Amino acid sequence: MPFTFVRRATFDTLLLNLAEKEGASVLVGNVVAACDPQRGTVTMTTGQVIKALYIIGADGANSVVRRSYPENVYSEENWKSKLATGLEVVLSRSELTMDIDQPNIYFGFVRHGYSWVFPRKDEVTVGMGGLNCENRGAFARLFTDFLSSLGCPNLPHIRPRAHPIPYGNYLEVPAFGRSLLIGDAAGFADSLLSEGLFYAIRSAELVAKAIVGNGKPRTLAVETYVELQRKEIRPHLEYWDEKANILFSGMSIPVIGPLAARLIIGRKKKKLFARISKGPPAYRISGAH
């Protein structure tokens, strides 16, 4: 089965255009400065206040909506304790000494995380992600070491992009007041390979089902959504929590680490193939460099 990549800017634009086609009002250039989840209002940096029956927080790992929640619903300390950093750079194929025709995943270059090289048409995407608390202050050096191991020249001129990644810090109750969180805003990403696109799309579907499942806005949409995600998303996240704990806790042990990787990731020949588009448990990874 083919492994297909898509540019996020292209994919996100497609989704935005589809939403607008279905009647959504798109406010380009407006940024949300504050949110009142109980009143159902968001305040823009322009001073404009928008009120809605429900607010859907789809604003990523740095979610303004989530940070408006009270401490008994959202613990910033817990969120940060399991927050990861991702570093990524796009290189031309001529900048690597190795030929990449399939996705490759590497363990051992970063603590409680992994590194990757993904092929594109004329380029490759090289990245690394790991828990902040396990690699504090070391990401730049670790990423440079990884690039060096790939035989990448001109290291001082490479400037990777960094972004936060939920890595096991999903909210127990991803909703409060008139607001509901989806995707990275709720911490919906698995704690093994940090796959999040499946959860973003699926949680969006569950929110839509909770709010207008009967053709009318539901008065109990928040409660319905919390229950739906508890049944359909949480089991997958808990499943990968267990696997990630086994893998990463054993990586530092010479024999147990590689054995855990083989049991969890799977090993066959020398090439790596990972299928994640359909969500867990559809990871099919055979082999690792």
Buried (B, 14 or more C-beta within 10 A) or exposed (E): EEEEEEEEEEEEEEEEEEEEEEEEEEEEEEEBEBBBBEEBBBBBEEEEEBEEEBBBBBBBBEBBBBBBBEEEBBBEEEBEBBBBBBBBBBBEBEBBEEEBEEBBBBBBBBBBBBBBBBBBEEBBBBBBBBBBEEBEEEBEEBBBBBBEEBEBEEEEEBEBEEBBBBBBBBBEBBBBBBBBBBBBBBBBBBBBBBBBBBBBBBBBEBBBBBBEEEEEEBEEBBEBBBEBBEEBBBEBBEBBBEBBBBBBEBBEEEEEBBEBBEEBBBBEEEEBBBEBEEBBEEBEBBBBE
